Amino acid sequence: LSKQAQFYNTVTANCTTVIFDMIRAITPGVPLDYRVILSGYLPGYLYDLGAIDRSRPLDAEIEAASINQRAMDADKAEDFTAR
């Protein structure tokens, strides 16, 4: 980076596409899919590939992974800093 700057690009160089490029370096042949670029759809793509547990519906997996309520509850706690 000190010799050549790299810039964030919402479509081609974001947190999802950069990780996808690393995965393809390790596992060649992982197919590119529109859901990599439209990262809000990435869980469905990973589910379809079998990279996410498929023993229950995708919606249930997404709900189980959600930390929103836990984060909001922790924010209200008096010992937030200690947590």
PyMOL Python script that loads the backbone (N, CA, C, O; Angstrom):
from pymol import cmd

cmd.read_pdbstr("""\
ATOM      1  N   LEU A   1       0.805  -1.196   0.000  1.00  0.00           N
ATOM      2  CA  LEU A   1       0.000   0.000   0.000  1.00  0.00           C
ATOM      3  C   LEU A   1       0.847   1.258   0.000  1.00  0.00           C
ATOM      4  O   LEU A   1       0.425   2.287  -0.527  1.00  0.00           O
ATOM      5  N   SER A   2       2.024   1.193   0.576  1.00  0.00           N
ATOM      6  CA  SER A   2       2.862   2.390   0.607  1.00  0.00           C
ATOM      7  C   SER A   2       3.406   2.734  -0.773  1.00  0.00           C
ATOM      8  O   SER A   2       3.739   3.890  -1.033  1.00  0.00           O
ATOM      9  N   LYS A   3       3.501   1.739  -1.667  1.00  0.00           N
ATOM     10  CA  LYS A   3       4.018   1.994  -3.014  1.00  0.00           C
ATOM     11  C   LYS A   3       2.906   2.264  -4.016  1.00  0.00           C
ATOM     12  O   LYS A   3       3.083   3.029  -4.963  1.00  0.00           O
ATOM     13  N   GLN A   4       1.763   1.632  -3.799  1.00  0.00           N
ATOM     14  CA  GLN A   4       0.634   1.838  -4.706  1.00  0.00           C
ATOM     15  C   GLN A   4      -0.662   1.782  -3.895  1.00  0.00           C
ATOM     16  O   GLN A   4      -0.998   0.751  -3.312  1.00  0.00           O
ATOM     17  N   ALA A   5      -1.366   2.881  -3.868  1.00  0.00           N
ATOM     18  CA  ALA A   5      -2.594   2.967  -3.093  1.00  0.00           C
ATOM     19  C   ALA A   5      -3.664   2.051  -3.663  1.00  0.00           C
ATOM     20  O   ALA A   5      -3.719   1.824  -4.871  1.00  0.00           O
ATOM     21  N   GLN A   6      -4.504   1.530  -2.797  1.00  0.00           N
ATOM     22  CA  GLN A   6      -5.670   0.765  -3.215  1.00  0.00           C
ATOM     23  C   GLN A   6      -6.887   1.461  -2.624  1.00  0.00           C
ATOM     24  O   GLN A   6      -6.874   1.889  -1.470  1.00  0.00           O
ATOM     25  N   PHE A   7      -7.913   1.567  -3.413  1.00  0.00           N
ATOM     26  CA  PHE A   7      -9.086   2.291  -2.987  1.00  0.00           C
ATOM     27  C   PHE A   7     -10.292   1.365  -2.905  1.00  0.00           C
ATOM     28  O   PHE A   7     -10.422   0.410  -3.671  1.00  0.00           O
ATOM     29  N   TYR A   8     -11.153   1.666  -1.975  1.00  0.00           N
ATOM     30  CA  TYR A   8     -12.405   0.946  -1.813  1.00  0.00           C
ATOM     31  C   TYR A   8     -13.295   1.254  -3.005  1.00  0.00           C
ATOM     32  O   TYR A   8     -13.425   2.409  -3.412  1.00  0.00           O
ATOM     33  N   ASN A   9     -13.896   0.232  -3.551  1.00  0.00           N
ATOM     34  CA  ASN A   9     -14.840   0.402  -4.642  1.00  0.00           C
ATOM     35  C   ASN A   9     -16.077  -0.410  -4.294  1.00  0.00           C
ATOM     36  O   ASN A   9     -15.986  -1.619  -4.084  1.00  0.00           O
ATOM     37  N   THR A  10     -17.196   0.224  -4.234  1.00  0.00           N
ATOM     38  CA  THR A  10     -18.424  -0.425  -3.797  1.00  0.00           C
ATOM     39  C   THR A  10     -18.734  -1.692  -4.585  1.00  0.00           C
ATOM     40  O   THR A  10     -19.301  -2.634  -4.031  1.00  0.00           O
ATOM     41  N   VAL A  11     -18.377  -1.733  -5.851  1.00  0.00           N
ATOM     42  CA  VAL A  11     -18.717  -2.890  -6.680  1.00  0.00           C
ATOM     43  C   VAL A  11     -17.570  -3.889  -6.773  1.00  0.00           C
ATOM     44  O   VAL A  11     -17.794  -5.088  -6.606  1.00  0.00           O
ATOM     45  N   THR A  12     -16.360  -3.433  -7.033  1.00  0.00           N
ATOM     46  CA  THR A  12     -15.277  -4.364  -7.355  1.00  0.00           C
ATOM     47  C   THR A  12     -14.282  -4.626  -6.240  1.00  0.00           C
ATOM     48  O   THR A  12     -13.560  -5.622  -6.300  1.00  0.00           O
ATOM     49  N   ALA A  13     -14.215  -3.789  -5.242  1.00  0.00           N
ATOM     50  CA  ALA A  13     -13.223  -3.985  -4.173  1.00  0.00           C
ATOM     51  C   ALA A  13     -13.855  -3.611  -2.832  1.00  0.00           C
ATOM     52  O   ALA A  13     -13.518  -2.589  -2.234  1.00  0.00           O
ATOM     53  N   ASN A  14     -14.759  -4.443  -2.382  1.00  0.00           N
ATOM     54  CA  ASN A  14     -15.397  -4.203  -1.089  1.00  0.00           C
ATOM     55  C   ASN A  14     -15.147  -5.402  -0.182  1.00  0.00           C
ATOM     56  O   ASN A  14     -14.459  -6.340  -0.584  1.00  0.00           O
ATOM     57  N   CYS A  15     -15.679  -5.391   1.004  1.00  0.00           N
ATOM     58  CA  CYS A  15     -15.391  -6.459   1.959  1.00  0.00           C
ATOM     59  C   CYS A  15     -15.808  -7.836   1.439  1.00  0.00           C
ATOM     60  O   CYS A  15     -15.164  -8.831   1.773  1.00  0.00           O
ATOM     61  N   THR A  16     -16.838  -7.917   0.650  1.00  0.00           N
ATOM     62  CA  THR A  16     -17.291  -9.203   0.123  1.00  0.00           C
ATOM     63  C   THR A  16     -16.448  -9.663  -1.055  1.00  0.00           C
ATOM     64  O   THR A  16     -16.016 -10.815  -1.086  1.00  0.00           O
ATOM     65  N   THR A  17     -16.206  -8.793  -2.019  1.00  0.00           N
ATOM     66  CA  THR A  17     -15.473  -9.215  -3.216  1.00  0.00           C
ATOM     67  C   THR A  17     -14.012  -9.521  -2.910  1.00  0.00           C
ATOM     68  O   THR A  17     -13.433 -10.416  -3.525  1.00  0.00           O
ATOM     69  N   VAL A  18     -13.411  -8.801  -1.981  1.00  0.00           N
ATOM     70  CA  VAL A  18     -12.015  -9.066  -1.626  1.00  0.00           C
ATOM     71  C   VAL A  18     -11.893 -10.442  -0.972  1.00  0.00           C
ATOM     72  O   VAL A  18     -10.973 -11.195  -1.291  1.00  0.00           O
ATOM     73  N   ILE A  19     -12.804 -10.775  -0.068  1.00  0.00           N
ATOM     74  CA  ILE A  19     -12.784 -12.098   0.565  1.00  0.00           C
ATOM     75  C   ILE A  19     -13.075 -13.176  -0.465  1.00  0.00           C
ATOM     76  O   ILE A  19     -12.458 -14.241  -0.438  1.00  0.00           O
ATOM     77  N   PHE A  20     -14.005 -12.914  -1.369  1.00  0.00           N
ATOM     78  CA  PHE A  20     -14.309 -13.879  -2.430  1.00  0.00           C
ATOM     79  C   PHE A  20     -13.062 -14.160  -3.270  1.00  0.00           C
ATOM     80  O   PHE A  20     -12.800 -15.312  -3.616  1.00  0.00           O
ATOM     81  N   ASP A  21     -12.304 -13.136  -3.597  1.00  0.00           N
ATOM     82  CA  ASP A  21     -11.064 -13.328  -4.359  1.00  0.00           C
ATOM     83  C   ASP A  21     -10.077 -14.205  -3.589  1.00  0.00           C
ATOM     84  O   ASP A  21      -9.394 -15.039  -4.184  1.00  0.00           O
ATOM     85  N   MET A  22      -9.998 -14.022  -2.275  1.00  0.00           N
ATOM     86  CA  MET A  22      -9.108 -14.860  -1.461  1.00  0.00           C
ATOM     87  C   MET A  22      -9.596 -16.310  -1.447  1.00  0.00           C
ATOM     88  O   MET A  22      -8.794 -17.241  -1.522  1.00  0.00           O
ATOM     89  N   ILE A  23     -10.907 -16.497  -1.351  1.00  0.00           N
ATOM     90  CA  ILE A  23     -11.465 -17.859  -1.368  1.00  0.00           C
ATOM     91  C   ILE A  23     -11.143 -18.541  -2.686  1.00  0.00           C
ATOM     92  O   ILE A  23     -10.771 -19.715  -2.705  1.00  0.00           O
ATOM     93  N   ARG A  24     -11.283 -17.818  -3.786  1.00  0.00           N
ATOM     94  CA  ARG A  24     -10.989 -18.410  -5.102  1.00  0.00           C
ATOM     95  C   ARG A  24      -9.510 -18.744  -5.262  1.00  0.00           C
ATOM     96  O   ARG A  24      -9.160 -19.667  -5.997  1.00  0.00           O
ATOM     97  N   ALA A  25      -8.642 -18.003  -4.583  1.00  0.00           N
ATOM     98  CA  ALA A  25      -7.210 -18.324  -4.634  1.00  0.00           C
ATOM     99  C   ALA A  25      -6.947 -19.656  -3.932  1.00  0.00           C
ATOM    100  O   ALA A  25      -6.068 -20.414  -4.343  1.00  0.00           O
ATOM    101  N   ILE A  26      -7.707 -19.938  -2.878  1.00  0.00           N
ATOM    102  CA  ILE A  26      -7.538 -21.182  -2.128  1.00  0.00           C
ATOM    103  C   ILE A  26      -8.319 -22.323  -2.766  1.00  0.00           C
ATOM    104  O   ILE A  26      -7.845 -23.458  -2.818  1.00  0.00           O
ATOM    105  N   THR A  27      -9.515 -22.018  -3.251  1.00  0.00           N
ATOM    106  CA  THR A  27     -10.390 -23.023  -3.842  1.00  0.00           C
ATOM    107  C   THR A  27     -10.794 -22.576  -5.240  1.00  0.00           C
ATOM    108  O   THR A  27     -11.875 -22.018  -5.430  1.00  0.00           O
ATOM    109  N   PRO A  28      -9.926 -22.820  -6.217  1.00  0.00           N
ATOM    110  CA  PRO A  28     -10.259 -22.411  -7.585  1.00  0.00           C
ATOM    111  C   PRO A  28     -11.561 -23.075  -8.055  1.00  0.00           C
ATOM    112  O   PRO A  28     -11.877 -24.199  -7.663  1.00  0.00           O
ATOM    113  N   GLY A  29     -12.280 -22.383  -8.869  1.00  0.00           N
ATOM    114  CA  GLY A  29     -13.500 -22.942  -9.424  1.00  0.00           C
ATOM    115  C   GLY A  29     -14.766 -22.541  -8.698  1.00  0.00           C
ATOM    116  O   GLY A  29     -15.863 -22.863  -9.154  1.00  0.00           O
ATOM    117  N   VAL A  30     -14.641 -21.836  -7.566  1.00  0.00           N
ATOM    118  CA  VAL A  30     -15.858 -21.340  -6.917  1.00  0.00           C
ATOM    119  C   VAL A  30     -16.480 -20.342  -7.882  1.00  0.00           C
ATOM    120  O   VAL A  30     -15.851 -19.344  -8.234  1.00  0.00           O
ATOM    121  N   PRO A  31     -17.705 -20.601  -8.310  1.00  0.00           N
ATOM    122  CA  PRO A  31     -18.291 -19.755  -9.354  1.00  0.00           C
ATOM    123  C   PRO A  31     -18.647 -18.347  -8.882  1.00  0.00           C
ATOM    124  O   PRO A  31     -19.136 -18.147  -7.770  1.00  0.00           O
ATOM    125  N   LEU A  32     -18.388 -17.393  -9.751  1.00  0.00           N
ATOM    126  CA  LEU A  32     -18.814 -16.020  -9.490  1.00  0.00           C
ATOM    127  C   LEU A  32     -20.318 -15.958  -9.661  1.00  0.00           C
ATOM    128  O   LEU A  32     -20.882 -16.619 -10.533  1.00  0.00           O
ATOM    129  N   ASP A  33     -20.949 -15.180  -8.847  1.00  0.00           N
ATOM    130  CA  ASP A  33     -22.398 -15.088  -8.848  1.00  0.00           C
ATOM    131  C   ASP A  33     -22.769 -13.640  -8.566  1.00  0.00           C
ATOM    132  O   ASP A  33     -22.032 -12.934  -7.878  1.00  0.00           O
ATOM    133  N   TYR A  34     -23.896 -13.195  -9.087  1.00  0.00           N
ATOM    134  CA  TYR A  34     -24.316 -11.811  -8.851  1.00  0.00           C
ATOM    135  C   TYR A  34     -24.436 -11.507  -7.363  1.00  0.00           C
ATOM    136  O   TYR A  34     -24.314 -10.351  -6.958  1.00  0.00           O
ATOM    137  N   ARG A  35     -24.676 -12.538  -6.538  1.00  0.00           N
ATOM    138  CA  ARG A  35     -24.855 -12.333  -5.104  1.00  0.00           C
ATOM    139  C   ARG A  35     -23.554 -11.990  -4.387  1.00  0.00           C
ATOM    140  O   ARG A  35     -23.578 -11.559  -3.234  1.00  0.00           O
ATOM    141  N   VAL A  36     -22.419 -12.177  -5.058  1.00  0.00           N
ATOM    142  CA  VAL A  36     -21.151 -11.720  -4.491  1.00  0.00           C
ATOM    143  C   VAL A  36     -21.066 -10.205  -4.624  1.00  0.00           C
ATOM    144  O   VAL A  36     -20.616  -9.523  -3.703  1.00  0.00           O
ATOM    145  N   ILE A  37     -21.488  -9.688  -5.743  1.00  0.00           N
ATOM    146  CA  ILE A  37     -21.440  -8.243  -5.983  1.00  0.00           C
ATOM    147  C   ILE A  37     -22.568  -7.532  -5.239  1.00  0.00           C
ATOM    148  O   ILE A  37     -22.356  -6.461  -4.670  1.00  0.00           O
ATOM    149  N   LEU A  38     -23.749  -8.114  -5.238  1.00  0.00           N
ATOM    150  CA  LEU A  38     -24.880  -7.564  -4.476  1.00  0.00           C
ATOM    151  C   LEU A  38     -24.870  -8.255  -3.115  1.00  0.00           C
ATOM    152  O   LEU A  38     -25.659  -9.166  -2.864  1.00  0.00           O
ATOM    153  N   SER A  39     -23.975  -7.814  -2.250  1.00  0.00           N
ATOM    154  CA  SER A  39     -23.621  -8.560  -1.043  1.00  0.00           C
ATOM    155  C   SER A  39     -24.783  -8.809  -0.081  1.00  0.00           C
ATOM    156  O   SER A  39     -24.676  -9.684   0.778  1.00  0.00           O
ATOM    157  N   GLY A  40     -25.857  -8.088  -0.192  1.00  0.00           N
ATOM    158  CA  GLY A  40     -27.013  -8.376   0.633  1.00  0.00           C
ATOM    159  C   GLY A  40     -27.607  -9.751   0.339  1.00  0.00           C
ATOM    160  O   GLY A  40     -28.329 -10.313   1.163  1.00  0.00           O
ATOM    161  N   TYR A  41     -27.299 -10.284  -0.833  1.00  0.00           N
ATOM    162  CA  TYR A  41     -27.777 -11.601  -1.228  1.00  0.00           C
ATOM    163  C   TYR A  41     -26.749 -12.699  -0.967  1.00  0.00           C
ATOM    164  O   TYR A  41     -27.001 -13.863  -1.279  1.00  0.00           O
ATOM    165  N   LEU A  42     -25.607 -12.348  -0.405  1.00  0.00           N
ATOM    166  CA  LEU A  42     -24.523 -13.316  -0.191  1.00  0.00           C
ATOM    167  C   LEU A  42     -24.938 -14.503   0.669  1.00  0.00           C
ATOM    168  O   LEU A  42     -24.554 -15.626   0.343  1.00  0.00           O
ATOM    169  N   PRO A  43     -25.696 -14.326   1.743  1.00  0.00           N
ATOM    170  CA  PRO A  43     -26.074 -15.504   2.524  1.00  0.00           C
ATOM    171  C   PRO A  43     -26.785 -16.578   1.694  1.00  0.00           C
ATOM    172  O   PRO A  43     -26.549 -17.770   1.892  1.00  0.00           O
ATOM    173  N   GLY A  44     -27.644 -16.165   0.775  1.00  0.00           N
ATOM    174  CA  GLY A  44     -28.324 -17.132  -0.092  1.00  0.00           C
ATOM    175  C   GLY A  44     -27.354 -17.879  -0.980  1.00  0.00           C
ATOM    176  O   GLY A  44     -27.507 -19.080  -1.200  1.00  0.00           O
ATOM    177  N   TYR A  45     -26.362 -17.182  -1.489  1.00  0.00           N
ATOM    178  CA  TYR A  45     -25.347 -17.820  -2.336  1.00  0.00           C
ATOM    179  C   TYR A  45     -24.551 -18.829  -1.520  1.00  0.00           C
ATOM    180  O   TYR A  45     -24.341 -19.958  -1.964  1.00  0.00           O
ATOM    181  N   LEU A  46     -24.106 -18.433  -0.333  1.00  0.00           N
ATOM    182  CA  LEU A  46     -23.337 -19.339   0.516  1.00  0.00           C
ATOM    183  C   LEU A  46     -24.174 -20.539   0.939  1.00  0.00           C
ATOM    184  O   LEU A  46     -23.664 -21.656   1.032  1.00  0.00           O
ATOM    185  N   TYR A  47     -25.434 -20.312   1.191  1.00  0.00           N
ATOM    186  CA  TYR A  47     -26.356 -21.388   1.534  1.00  0.00           C
ATOM    187  C   TYR A  47     -26.481 -22.363   0.364  1.00  0.00           C
ATOM    188  O   TYR A  47     -26.418 -23.578   0.551  1.00  0.00           O
ATOM    189  N   ASP A  48     -26.658 -21.829  -0.827  1.00  0.00           N
ATOM    190  CA  ASP A  48     -26.773 -22.680  -2.015  1.00  0.00           C
ATOM    191  C   ASP A  48     -25.506 -23.483  -2.272  1.00  0.00           C
ATOM    192  O   ASP A  48     -25.575 -24.616  -2.749  1.00  0.00           O
ATOM    193  N   LEU A  49     -24.346 -22.903  -1.957  1.00  0.00           N
ATOM    194  CA  LEU A  49     -23.075 -23.614  -2.130  1.00  0.00           C
ATOM    195  C   LEU A  49     -22.839 -24.662  -1.052  1.00  0.00           C
ATOM    196  O   LEU A  49     -21.986 -25.536  -1.209  1.00  0.00           O
ATOM    197  N   GLY A  50     -23.586 -24.579   0.037  1.00  0.00           N
ATOM    198  CA  GLY A  50     -23.370 -25.491   1.156  1.00  0.00           C
ATOM    199  C   GLY A  50     -22.336 -24.976   2.145  1.00  0.00           C
ATOM    200  O   GLY A  50     -21.886 -25.722   3.014  1.00  0.00           O
ATOM    201  N   ALA A  51     -21.958 -23.721   2.023  1.00  0.00           N
ATOM    202  CA  ALA A  51     -20.989 -23.127   2.936  1.00  0.00           C
ATOM    203  C   ALA A  51     -21.635 -22.704   4.249  1.00  0.00           C
ATOM    204  O   ALA A  51     -20.935 -22.443   5.228  1.00  0.00           O
ATOM    205  N   ILE A  52     -22.954 -22.634   4.278  1.00  0.00           N
ATOM    206  CA  ILE A  52     -23.730 -22.361   5.484  1.00  0.00           C
ATOM    207  C   ILE A  52     -24.544 -23.611   5.772  1.00  0.00           C
ATOM    208  O   ILE A  52     -25.050 -24.257   4.855  1.00  0.00           O
ATOM    209  N   ASP A  53     -24.667 -23.949   7.047  1.00  0.00           N
ATOM    210  CA  ASP A  53     -25.430 -25.116   7.483  1.00  0.00           C
ATOM    211  C   ASP A  53     -26.795 -25.143   6.807  1.00  0.00           C
ATOM    212  O   ASP A  53     -27.540 -24.164   6.855  1.00  0.00           O
ATOM    213  N   ARG A  54     -27.116 -26.260   6.184  1.00  0.00           N
ATOM    214  CA  ARG A  54     -28.385 -26.380   5.462  1.00  0.00           C
ATOM    215  C   ARG A  54     -29.372 -27.293   6.183  1.00  0.00           C
ATOM    216  O   ARG A  54     -30.331 -27.772   5.577  1.00  0.00           O
ATOM    217  N   SER A  55     -29.141 -27.536   7.475  1.00  0.00           N
ATOM    218  CA  SER A  55     -30.051 -28.406   8.214  1.00  0.00           C
ATOM    219  C   SER A  55     -31.354 -27.707   8.580  1.00  0.00           C
ATOM    220  O   SER A  55     -32.311 -28.355   9.003  1.00  0.00           O
ATOM    221  N   ARG A  56     -31.393 -26.398   8.420  1.00  0.00           N
ATOM    222  CA  ARG A  56     -32.634 -25.642   8.631  1.00  0.00           C
ATOM    223  C   ARG A  56     -32.728 -24.575   7.553  1.00  0.00           C
ATOM    224  O   ARG A  56     -31.740 -24.311   6.867  1.00  0.00           O
ATOM    225  N   PRO A  57     -33.885 -23.958   7.387  1.00  0.00           N
ATOM    226  CA  PRO A  57     -34.062 -22.963   6.318  1.00  0.00           C
ATOM    227  C   PRO A  57     -33.107 -21.769   6.470  1.00  0.00           C
ATOM    228  O   PRO A  57     -32.673 -21.435   7.572  1.00  0.00           O
ATOM    229  N   LEU A  58     -32.801 -21.153   5.356  1.00  0.00           N
ATOM    230  CA  LEU A  58     -31.896 -20.008   5.348  1.00  0.00           C
ATOM    231  C   LEU A  58     -32.374 -18.904   6.278  1.00  0.00           C
ATOM    232  O   LEU A  58     -31.569 -18.314   6.998  1.00  0.00           O
ATOM    233  N   ASP A  59     -33.659 -18.618   6.274  1.00  0.00           N
ATOM    234  CA  ASP A  59     -34.187 -17.564   7.152  1.00  0.00           C
ATOM    235  C   ASP A  59     -33.864 -17.848   8.620  1.00  0.00           C
ATOM    236  O   ASP A  59     -33.550 -16.931   9.378  1.00  0.00           O
ATOM    237  N   ALA A  60     -33.942 -19.112   9.016  1.00  0.00           N
ATOM    238  CA  ALA A  60     -33.621 -19.481  10.399  1.00  0.00           C
ATOM    239  C   ALA A  60     -32.140 -19.281  10.680  1.00  0.00           C
ATOM    240  O   ALA A  60     -31.777 -18.848  11.774  1.00  0.00           O
ATOM    241  N   GLU A  61     -31.283 -19.587   9.720  1.00  0.00           N
ATOM    242  CA  GLU A  61     -29.843 -19.381   9.889  1.00  0.00           C
ATOM    243  C   GLU A  61     -29.526 -17.892  10.019  1.00  0.00           C
ATOM    244  O   GLU A  61     -28.718 -17.495  10.858  1.00  0.00           O
ATOM    245  N   ILE A  62     -30.155 -17.085   9.200  1.00  0.00           N
ATOM    246  CA  ILE A  62     -29.925 -15.635   9.255  1.00  0.00           C
ATOM    247  C   ILE A  62     -30.385 -15.087  10.606  1.00  0.00           C
ATOM    248  O   ILE A  62     -29.691 -14.277  11.221  1.00  0.00           O
ATOM    249  N   GLU A  63     -31.539 -15.526  11.059  1.00  0.00           N
ATOM    250  CA  GLU A  63     -32.059 -15.067  12.356  1.00  0.00           C
ATOM    251  C   GLU A  63     -31.126 -15.490  13.492  1.00  0.00           C
ATOM    252  O   GLU A  63     -30.871 -14.703  14.404  1.00  0.00           O
ATOM    253  N   ALA A  64     -30.621 -16.712  13.448  1.00  0.00           N
ATOM    254  CA  ALA A  64     -29.719 -17.196  14.498  1.00  0.00           C
ATOM    255  C   ALA A  64     -28.406 -16.412  14.515  1.00  0.00           C
ATOM    256  O   ALA A  64     -27.785 -16.265  15.568  1.00  0.00           O
ATOM    257  N   ALA A  65     -27.992 -15.917  13.374  1.00  0.00           N
ATOM    258  CA  ALA A  65     -26.731 -15.174  13.282  1.00  0.00           C
ATOM    259  C   ALA A  65     -26.883 -13.705  13.655  1.00  0.00           C
ATOM    260  O   ALA A  65     -25.887 -13.011  13.856  1.00  0.00           O
ATOM    261  N   SER A  66     -28.110 -13.231  13.750  1.00  0.00           N
ATOM    262  CA  SER A  66     -28.343 -11.816  14.047  1.00  0.00           C
ATOM    263  C   SER A  66     -27.910 -11.471  15.464  1.00  0.00           C
ATOM    264  O   SER A  66     -28.273 -12.152  16.423  1.00  0.00           O
ATOM    265  N   ILE A  67     -27.130 -10.405  15.580  1.00  0.00           N
ATOM    266  CA  ILE A  67     -26.697  -9.954  16.904  1.00  0.00           C
ATOM    267  C   ILE A  67     -27.374  -8.645  17.292  1.00  0.00           C
ATOM    268  O   ILE A  67     -27.043  -8.065  18.326  1.00  0.00           O
ATOM    269  N   ASN A  68     -28.304  -8.176  16.491  1.00  0.00           N
ATOM    270  CA  ASN A  68     -28.915  -6.868  16.733  1.00  0.00           C
ATOM    271  C   ASN A  68     -29.473  -6.716  18.141  1.00  0.00           C
ATOM    272  O   ASN A  68     -29.109  -5.777  18.849  1.00  0.00           O
ATOM    273  N   GLN A  69     -30.353  -7.624  18.560  1.00  0.00           N
ATOM    274  CA  GLN A  69     -30.979  -7.488  19.878  1.00  0.00           C
ATOM    275  C   GLN A  69     -29.941  -7.630  20.988  1.00  0.00           C
ATOM    276  O   GLN A  69     -29.979  -6.890  21.971  1.00  0.00           O
ATOM    277  N   ARG A  70     -29.016  -8.574  20.836  1.00  0.00           N
ATOM    278  CA  ARG A  70     -27.974  -8.743  21.859  1.00  0.00           C
ATOM    279  C   ARG A  70     -27.117  -7.493  21.964  1.00  0.00           C
ATOM    280  O   ARG A  70     -26.734  -7.093  23.064  1.00  0.00           O
ATOM    281  N   ALA A  71     -26.816  -6.877  20.839  1.00  0.00           N
ATOM    282  CA  ALA A  71     -26.007  -5.652  20.856  1.00  0.00           C
ATOM    283  C   ALA A  71     -26.769  -4.506  21.503  1.00  0.00           C
ATOM    284  O   ALA A  71     -26.196  -3.750  22.287  1.00  0.00           O
ATOM    285  N   MET A  72     -28.054  -4.366  21.186  1.00  0.00           N
ATOM    286  CA  MET A  72     -28.842  -3.294  21.798  1.00  0.00           C
ATOM    287  C   MET A  72     -28.980  -3.510  23.303  1.00  0.00           C
ATOM    288  O   MET A  72     -28.910  -2.552  24.074  1.00  0.00           O
ATOM    289  N   ASP A  73     -29.176  -4.757  23.728  1.00  0.00           N
ATOM    290  CA  ASP A  73     -29.276  -5.048  25.155  1.00  0.00           C
ATOM    291  C   ASP A  73     -27.962  -4.750  25.861  1.00  0.00           C
ATOM    292  O   ASP A  73     -27.963  -4.202  26.964  1.00  0.00           O
ATOM    293  N   ALA A  74     -26.848  -5.102  25.243  1.00  0.00           N
ATOM    294  CA  ALA A  74     -25.543  -4.842  25.843  1.00  0.00           C
ATOM    295  C   ALA A  74     -25.280  -3.351  25.951  1.00  0.00           C
ATOM    296  O   ALA A  74     -24.645  -2.891  26.901  1.00  0.00           O
ATOM    297  N   ASP A  75     -25.765  -2.604  24.985  1.00  0.00           N
ATOM    298  CA  ASP A  75     -25.559  -1.156  24.993  1.00  0.00           C
ATOM    299  C   ASP A  75     -26.259  -0.496  26.184  1.00  0.00           C
ATOM    300  O   ASP A  75     -25.815   0.545  26.667  1.00  0.00           O
ATOM    301  N   LYS A  76     -27.335  -1.092  26.649  1.00  0.00           N
ATOM    302  CA  LYS A  76     -28.100  -0.543  27.771  1.00  0.00           C
ATOM    303  C   LYS A  76     -27.531  -0.967  29.125  1.00  0.00           C
ATOM    304  O   LYS A  76     -27.863  -0.377  30.153  1.00  0.00           O
ATOM    305  N   ALA A  77     -26.686  -1.976  29.124  1.00  0.00           N
ATOM    306  CA  ALA A  77     -26.165  -2.520  30.368  1.00  0.00           C
ATOM    307  C   ALA A  77     -25.223  -1.547  31.049  1.00  0.00           C
ATOM    308  O   ALA A  77     -24.457  -0.836  30.399  1.00  0.00           O
ATOM    309  N   GLU A  78     -25.294  -1.529  32.369  1.00  0.00           N
ATOM    310  CA  GLU A  78     -24.422  -0.628  33.130  1.00  0.00           C
ATOM    311  C   GLU A  78     -22.955  -1.034  33.005  1.00  0.00           C
ATOM    312  O   GLU A  78     -22.065  -0.189  33.105  1.00  0.00           O
ATOM    313  N   ASP A  79     -22.700  -2.324  32.788  1.00  0.00           N
ATOM    314  CA  ASP A  79     -21.323  -2.792  32.677  1.00  0.00           C
ATOM    315  C   ASP A  79     -20.872  -2.921  31.219  1.00  0.00           C
ATOM    316  O   ASP A  79     -20.048  -3.772  30.886  1.00  0.00           O
ATOM    317  N   PHE A  80     -21.425  -2.065  30.361  1.00  0.00           N
ATOM    318  CA  PHE A  80     -21.120  -2.148  28.932  1.00  0.00           C
ATOM    319  C   PHE A  80     -19.611  -2.111  28.663  1.00  0.00           C
ATOM    320  O   PHE A  80     -19.107  -2.905  27.869  1.00  0.00           O
ATOM    321  N   THR A  81     -18.901  -1.210  29.308  1.00  0.00           N
ATOM    322  CA  THR A  81     -17.464  -1.091  29.076  1.00  0.00           C
ATOM    323  C   THR A  81     -16.743  -2.375  29.462  1.00  0.00           C
ATOM    324  O   THR A  81     -15.831  -2.813  28.759  1.00  0.00           O
ATOM    325  N   ALA A  82     -17.139  -2.972  30.558  1.00  0.00           N
ATOM    326  CA  ALA A  82     -16.508  -4.223  31.004  1.00  0.00           C
ATOM    327  C   ALA A  82     -16.789  -5.354  30.032  1.00  0.00           C
ATOM    328  O   ALA A  82     -15.945  -6.225  29.823  1.00  0.00           O
ATOM    329  N   ARG A  83     -17.968  -5.343  29.443  1.00  0.00           N
ATOM    330  CA  ARG A  83     -18.314  -6.397  28.477  1.00  0.00           C
ATOM    331  C   ARG A  83     -17.459  -6.281  27.255  1.00  0.00           C
ATOM    332  O   ARG A  83     -17.597  -7.077  26.326  1.00  0.00           O
TER     333      ARG A  83
END
""", "prot")
cmd.dss("prot")
cmd.show_as("cartoon", "prot")
cmd.util.cbc("prot")
cmd.orient("prot")
